[in-house]
Amino acid sequence: MSWETETYRNRDFWIKENRQYARPNFRLRKCARLIRELTAGKSCDLLDLGCGPAALRGLLPPSISYYGIDLAIHEPAPYLHELDFVRNPIAFDDRQFDVVVALGVFEYMGGCEAKKLREIASLLTRDGHFIMSYINFRHILRRIYPAYNNIRSVADQMKALREVFEVERFFPVSHHWRHKQPGARALPSIQMQLDWNIPGVSPWLAVEYFFVCSRR
């Protein structure tokens, strides 16, 4: 299963869609945990690509300077840029970043994915990391949201990343028999600590994956 289109949603769509991410969900909280482990208390700059309402900012320690880019910014702030980064280069002034995060972004990048990955790589510091999530479209009960325009297997996504980055790790964000983030019955506290693939289980029940990448 693999297809991509050049159909991209506009600001009117995202200004409404982003509202559902104002409260940190499981994926965001697990990503924040991963960021804290990677940065180990060091002072660093982080770019949240497709930041929505910037809910990640409140989950990070003071040592991390937060910046965000999104097509639809609800509450303007000096650390946020409103930018259509499909049609414009990904940049925040002339800054480089120790961490770039893209959660729930590349399912919407259509035919421009390769170009956007290269732009992200150019923003990373020498020892910087890129963290992205990507839906597992081979889930046993997969759901394909109509707004997605970039559908591929996890293996194909890995191949695309390796054209640009070193992929240090990849593992499921969560597992669920339904294709959604874990609720109370899906052991979220245990899954928050689970950073590895489960043979015979993850390919069919992983909801989505994290990829942790560095510069080549």
Buried (B, 14 or more C-beta within 10 A) or exposed (E): EEEBEEEBBEEEEBBEBBEEBEEBBBBBBBBBBBBBEBBEEEEBBBBBBBBBBBBBBEBBEEEBBBBBBBBBBBEEEEBBBEBBBBEEEBBBEEEBBBBBBBBBBBBBBBEBBEEBBEBBBEBBBEEBBBBBBBBBBEBEEBEEEEEBBBBBBBEBBBEBBEEBBEBEEBBBBBBBEBBBBBEEEBBBEEBBEBBEBEEEEBBBBBBBBBBBBBBE
